[in-house]
Amino acid sequence: MGGDHEAGRKKVRSRASRGIAVAEDSDADESETSYDNTDEKGGWKRHLNNFVVYLKRKGLKYYSQYQSDPEFRQQLMTYLMISLTVLLMIAYFYNSNGGGSSMSVGNAVRKQGAKGAGNKVYLTKIQREKAEGLDIEGRKDLLSVKRRYSFDRAEIEKAQQKARKTLSAKEQECFRFPASIQRDGPFTYYQPRKVFDLSVLQRSLKKMGWAQEADQKKATLILKGQPRVTFKQLKKGQMYYDMVSNLGRIGSKKKTQLATLRNHVRKFKCTFESLNIQPRSYDLNKPTDCKKFFAHPDTGKMWVLKSCKSGEGSKGAGISVLDNLIKTRNEWGDCEANAFNYVAQEYIEHPLLLKGRKFDMRAYLFVASTNPYVVYFNPGYIRRSLALYKPSSTEKNDVLTNYHVQMNREDFKAEDAMWSFPQFIEYLQEEGLCEACGDIELALAKISRLVFDAGREYYKRFPGSFQIVGLDFMMDAYLNVYFIEGNVSPGLGAHKLKWKTQLMDDLVTLMYKQTTLIHERPDEYDMRIGERVFGPYGNYWELVVHEQHEKCNKKEYGFNPCKELKNEGSFDEPEPTTDDTDDTDDGDED
């Protein structure tokens, strides 16, 4: 103990000797003497008491001088202002590089993996690194397996074969389903007056040897367009139609999409919000949601406002950004008295950036059959803003990555505005942002599966009915994947890009081939969840839903989002329990 006392006395004496002397007088000497009392018997309490007395005397002395000496008062104020300025600068740079709204967050935080405090992480950096390799032996469902991203088709097909389980005779019998289309003649197609991306569709149809038919009643395939052909006009069991009735539940009106997802997830005993796979969203047409939205503190947070009016919401139309909730609340008025036909979605404050630019991901779902449901997924491509990211900008050109918005810029180049998915993965690997990037694609596939499942009870089953839906995603700086919205009529144009021409040729051609195979020759169809079917250019559709397999496994849904997607620490706020949305399928081309 004596040694500790001696060390304490030396430390106190050292601090006292470093005191700032503003004026040399007898009071200073007296206070030093009182403070430097090193009587061994007094112990640490005596030292503490003397130190407090010393501080009081110094404080009184400086206060007296502050009152009487203008020059000293000026010096003290200058010192305080400088200190405050330094502290504010430190706080600003800390916020910018560790979770604030600076562009550098994309590099400063992402390379740390997912260690940002308070951030809800879908897959951590450790989990991503563990995903390296194709360790899938003995697994029935590739969707449950974390895998690295691979460009090698042979490697993928070898892994699929390795993972295949040999079916028993009972399982083989159960997995069979009957043909639903009986054709009388050759494949022909009928096109209405206006068909979106007709040249892309015709290119694939020509490759397959399908001829155009002017008489709608004689055609094998009816293309969706204007004027719209109704299902009542079709010969059931003899014709194909590239439209699934009520698929707009997941790809048309924004408020309908939100209600559909909420209602579905609730069946599994959790809330859609708790999954943390979509920026927090509110249907402002509902007073409950409207009140929750405006109850958020106005701390400068930005919100994307999406119009739910018919004809708006595609190609960037009807979208704006709010950055002042108080002002908006005052302008709009009471939630009970007014109906606001908008969905408000939280703005992702720290998006993942590609060379300093914001981007989103356009993935695809392909519903090949509605009875049984057979659904495929493709990760699609990247749509990249041409403007450097500005965290606080509310300008549409800065906020939206939509191709139709970007093409209006003077510096527009299609090759800069769009990246292929392999190019995107290669960039992430080169930047060291992920060791095993297959988990990104896996997250996209799982969320896409959930989006389809959400509307199952609303879709109308019609033999020969099939359709492609576009799903938009974003990623934040922590590599979390977020579903933004669906589009029931996605654009399929190639924009003179070779890789996109090949992507669309593969996807569209495979769409027709898989649809006819499933409907006409189901005994030849043998795909399992997670397996892929490839086109000539190496692009693929991955199977994510097979209803017949679900029935054989005695599962109403083969995918539980509350188990597959929910992560610890995610928010979970109450949701509205009513669904007053309509079933109208009025999707727009994006």
N, C-alpha and C positions, 0 to 999 in steps of 0.2 A: 504493500500500500504506500510505503514511504516513497518508492520510486515513482508511483503514479502521481503523488502529490507534487513531487519535484518537477515532473514533466509538465504538470498542469501549471505550476508557477512560471516555468520558462515560457510556456505558450502564451499565458496572459501577459507576462512582462514584454514579450516580443510584440504582441498586438498593441500594447500601450505605447511602446516606443515608436510604432508606425502611425500614431494618431496624427491627423492633419491639424497643424497649428495655424490658425487664422491670425491670431494676435498673440504676441509674447508678453505675458504679464504674470504677476504673482499668482493669479487664480489658476492658471494652467499648471504651474509648478505644484500648487497645493493639491489639485485634483490628481495629478500623476502620483504624488506621494501617497494619497489616500488609496488610490487604486492598487498601487504596487505594495500592498501589505502582504508580506509573505510569512506571517506567523504560522509555524507548522501546526500548532495546536488547533487553529481555527478550522482546518479542513476545507472541503470544496464549498460548503455553505457560506463561509466567511468570504471566499474569493468571489462567489456569485453576488453576495451582498455589496461588496466593495465595487464590483463592476457596474452594478445597477446605479449605485451612488455616483460613480464616475460619469455614467451616461447622462444622468439627470443634471449634473453640474455643467457638462458640456452643452447639453440642450438649452439650459437657461442662458448660458453665456452667448451661444449663437443667436438665440432668439432676441436677446438684448441688443446684440450687434446689428441684427436684421432690422430692428426698429429704429436704430439711431444712425446707421451708416448706409447712405444711399448707394455708394459704390459697391459695398459688399452685397447689398440686396440685388443689384444688377448682375453681379457675377454669379450669384446663386441661381437666379432665374435662367440665365444662359446655360448653366450646367444642367439644370433640370430639363430644359427644352432639348438639349443635345442628347441626353440620356433617353428621353421619351422617343425621339426620332430613331435612335439606334434600335430600341426595342421593337418599334413598329416595323422597321425594315427587316429585322430578324424574323418576326412573326409572318410577314408577307412572303419571304423566301421559303420559310418552312412550309407554309400552306401551299405554295405553288408546287413544291417538289415532293410533297408527302400527302397528297390527297386534295389539293385545291383545284382551281380551275385553269391551270396553266397547260399549254400544249405539251410541256416537258413531262407531264405525268405519264404519258404513254410510254416513255422510255425509262423514267425513274422508278416507276412502281411495277410495271409488268415484269421486269427482269428479276424482281424480288419474288416472283411467283405470286402467291396469294396471301401474303403476310400482313396486308393492310388491316389495321385494327378496325373492327366494326363493319367490315365489308363481307357480304354474304357470297360465299364462293361455291360455285357449282361443282367444280373439280379442282382440288388444290394442285400445286406444282408437284408435290410428292406423288399424288395419285396419277398425274400425267406421266411422270417418269416411270412409274410402275407399269404403265400401260404399254411400254415398249415390248415389241414382239407379238407373235400370234399364238399365244398359249390357249388354244381352244379345244384341245382334245377332251372328249367326253362331255362337251357342253351341247345342249339341245338347241339353245337359242342364241344366235350370234349377237342379238341386240343386247344381251346381258354381259357381253364380253368387251372389255376395253382393249382396243387394238391400235397399233400405230398406223399412220396413214401410208398407204403404199400406192405407187404408180404401176406396179407390176401385175398385170392381169393374170399371168400364169401363177404367181404366188398366191393371189387371192383365190383363184379357182382350186388350187391345191389345198389351201386351208379349208375351203368349203367342203371339199370331198373328205378331208380328214375328220371334220366335225360331224359328218353325216351319220345319223343313227340308222341302223338297219331296222326296218319296220317289220313287225310281226304280221301274220296273215290277217289278224283281226284289225290291226291298225291300217293296213293297206285297204281293206274293205271299207273301213270307216272314212278314210280320207277321200274316197271317190265321190264324185257328184255328177249329176247327169248333164248332158248337153242342153243348151237353152235356145240355140239358134239352128234352124233348119233352112238352108238356102236352096232355092230352086234353080238359080242360074249363076253366071260368073259374077265376080266382084265388080260393082260399079258404084259411083258416088254421084250425089246430087248436091249442087251448091246454090244457096239462095243468092239474091242480088248482091249482098254485101257480106263478106266473110273476112274476119280478122286474120292477117298473116296467111292469106290464101296461097301465096307462092311457096311457102315452106311446106304446107300440107300437100300441095300438088306435087312437089318434088318427090316426096316420100311415096305418094300414091302411084306416081308414074314408075318408080323403081320396082314397086310390087306388082305392076301390070294392071292396075285398076283403071278402068276407063270412065270418063264422065258420062252421066246419063241426064238427059234433059227432062225426062218425066219422073217426077218425085216418087210416084207410086211404084215405078219399076226399079228404082235404085236399091242397092244393098246398104249403102251408107248415106246418112243425111248429115251434112256439115252444119254446125251451128252458125247462124248469121241473122241477117235482117232481110226480109221479114222472118220472124221466128216461126219455126215449124213446131207444132204442139205434139205431145205424145199421143193424143187421140188420132192424129193423122197417120200414125205408123202402123205397120202390120206387125203385131206382137208375135215375137218368136221367129221373125223372118228378116228383120232390118236392124241395123246398128244406128246409134245416134250419139254424137260426141257431146252429150250433155247429161248430167245426173240431176234429176229434179230435187230442188231444195238443198243442193250443195252450197248454195249461197249462205246457209247458216254459218259456214266457216270461212266464206270468202267474198261476202258482199257487204251488207250494212255493218258498220263498226260496232254499233250498240248491240246488234244481234249476235255478232261474234263474241262479244264480251259476256253477254247473258248465257249463251250456249256453253262456253267454257266453264263459267262459274257453276252452272247447274249440274254439269257432268261431274266435275271434280268433287262436288259435295256428296255425291253418292258413295265415295270412298272414305268418308269421315275426315276430310280435311278441306281447306278452302283453296281456291285457285290462287289467291294472293300469297298463301303460305308457301307455294312452290317456288316463288321468286324467279319465274321464267318469263315474265312480262313486266315492263315498267308499270308502276302503279297506275291504274286506269279507273276513270269514273264516267258513268253515263249521266250527263248533266240534265237529261230529260227526266230523270227520276229524282224527286226531292231528297230522298235519303242519300244518294250518291252526291248530289249537288251540295248538300250541307256539309258532308265530309270533305269535299274538295275545297270549299271556301273556308273550312275550319283550319286548314293548314296555315301555320305562321308565315307571314310574308317576309321571308328572309332572303329574297333575291332569287329563290329557286325558279327555274324556268319550266314551263309546261307546254306541250304540243296540243293544240286545239284542232280537232278533226271534225269537219262538217259531216252530218249524217243525211244531208239532203240528197235526193236522187240526182244522179249525174255528177256529183262532186265526190272528191276523195281519191280520184285516180289522176295520174300524170301531175301530181302536186297541187291540183285544184282543191280549194276549200280547206287548206291547211295554213295555220298561222301559229305564232309562238307568243305566249304570255310571259311577262317577267315582272308583273306588278298585280298581285292578287287583290290588294286593297282597292286599287283604281278600278279593276274589272268588276269587283263585287259592288262597288258604288254605282257603276254604269248599268249593270245588268239588273239590279234589284233583287227582290226576294225569290228564293227557290220555290216556295209554295205557290206563289202567285204567277210565276212565269215558267214556260217550258222552253228549255234551251236545247236545241237539236244538235248537240255536239257530244263528242267523247273527248275528255281531257286525259292526256297520257304524260306521265312524268318524263321530263327530258333527261336523257342519260348524260350526266355531267362530265364523266371521264371516259369518253369512248376510246376504244382501241383505234389507233391511227396507222394508216399506211403511208409512210413517207410524209408525215405531218398532215395527212388529209383524212377526213371522216369517210366512212363507207358503210354500206349495208349489204346483206346477202340475200339473193333471190334463189330460194330452193323450190323444188317441185314435188307435188304429190300427184300420183296418177292412179285414179280409181279405174281398174280394169274390168271389174265386175261388181254388180250390186247384189247378186244372189247365186253363190255366196259372195260376201265382200272379199275382194282381192285387191290390195292396195300396195303401190310401190312408192319409193322415195329416191330423189336424186338431189345432191347438195347444190346443184346449179352453178351460179357464178357470183362475182363481186361487182357491185356498182359503187364507184368511187367518186367523191367530190373532186372537182378540179381546183377548188379554192383551199388555201391553207386554213386549218381549223381555227376559228375564233370563238373561244369559250362563251363569251357573253353576247354574241351577235344574234339578233332575231331576224336577220334578213333571210328570205327563202333560199337564195342561192348558196348561203353559207350553211343553212340548217339541213336542207334536203339533198339527198344523194341521187334522187330519181333521174334517170337518163333524160327524160323529156325536159327537166329543169336545166340540166347541165348542158344540153345541146344548144341552148340559147346563148351560151358564153362565146366571146370572140376567140378565146384560146382553146375551143373544144376540139378534142381528138378522141375518137372512139376507143383507140387502144389505151389511152390514159384513163378514160371514164369507166372502162370495163376490164376486169381481170378474170381469167379462168380460175376455177377452184384450185387446180394443181399449182398455178402461179402464186396464188394466195398462200398456200401451205408452204411452198418453197421459200417465200419471203419470211414467214414466221420462223422457219428453221434457220435461215441464214442470219436473222437478227437474234437468234437465241431465245425466242419468246416461248417456245415449247419444244421439248425433246421428243415427245410422242404426241403428234398432233391428231391422231386418229380419234381422240376423245371429243374433239370439236365436231367432227362429222357425226359421231355417235350421239352427242347431245342434240344436234339438228334432227337426226332420225327419230329419237325418242319423243321430242317435242312435237314433231310432225305427226307421229303416231297418235299422240294425245289429241291434237287438233282434229284429226279425222274422227276419232272415237267420240269426241264431244257431240257431234251432230248425227250420230248413227240413228237415233230414234226418229229423226225428222226426214232423212232421205227416203225417196220413193224408189222402191225396187222395180226395175223394168229390164227385161232381158235385152241384151245388146246395148245397154246404156253404159257409157264410159266418159271420162273427162280428166283433164289436167288442171290442177289448181296451183297458183303461185303463192308461196309463203315467204314473208319478209322477216329477216332476223338482223340483229345487231349484236356486237360484242363490246364489253367495256374493257378498260385497261387491265382488269384482273382476269381476263379471258373468260368471263361469264357470258353465256349465250342467252339472248332475250328474243322472244317472239314478239314481233311488232303488229303484224296483221296479215290476213289472207286476201287473195284476189282471185275471184272465180274465173276471170278471163285474162290470164297473163299473156303478155306479148311474147311471141316466139321469133321475132325478127333477129337476123344475124348481124345487121349493121356493118356489113362488109368485113367482118372479122373472120379469119379462117377457122380459128378454134371454135367460135360460136356457131358458125355454119355447120361444122362437124358435130357439135354438141346437139344442136336442134335436129339435124338429120338422123342421128342415132336415136334420140328420145322419141321423136315422132314416128319413125319407122318401127321401132320396138313397140310403141304404143299400139299400133295397128296389128302387129304380129301377135303380141301377147293377148290382146282382146279377142281376136278371132280364134286363137288356140284354146283359150279358156272356155269360150262359148260353144265352139263346134267340136273340139277334140279334147275334152277334159281328161280322157284316159291317158293322153300323152303328156299331160301337165304334171310335173312332180318337182315343185320348188318348196323350200322350207324357209321359215322366217330368217332374215339376215342374208340369204343367198342373193346373188346378183346375176342378171342376164345382160350380156354385153352386146354392143353394136359394133360395126366394122371399124369405127375410129376409137374404140376403147372406152366410150362412155357407157353408162349402165343405169339400169333401174334396180334398186334393192327392195326386196319384198319385206314389208313391215306389218301387213295384216293378211291373215288367211282365215276367214271365218269357219271354214270346214274343220280346220285343225283345232280351233277353239272349241267347237262343239264336241269333237272327239275327246278332247281333254277336259270336257265338262266345265268350261269356263265361259261365262257370258261375255267377258272381255278378257283378252289375254294379257292385258297391260294395266297395272295398278299405278296411277300417277303419284299417289301419296307415298308409295314405297319406292318407286323408281326415280322420282324427281325431287322429292322434298329434302332439303338440307337443313342441318341444325342452325339455329339462330336466325332463321328467316322470319319476317314479320307475318302476322296472322290476324287480320282485322275482320270484324263481322261483315257479311255481305248481304245484299238484298235477297229475299227468298222468293220473290215473284218474277215471273218471266212474261212480260207483256209485249214482247217483240213479235214481229210478223215473220212469216215464212217466205216472203216474196224473194224470188231468185232474180235479181236485176243487176248482176255483176257488170262492171265496166272494164274495158280494156285499160291496162295500166301502161 
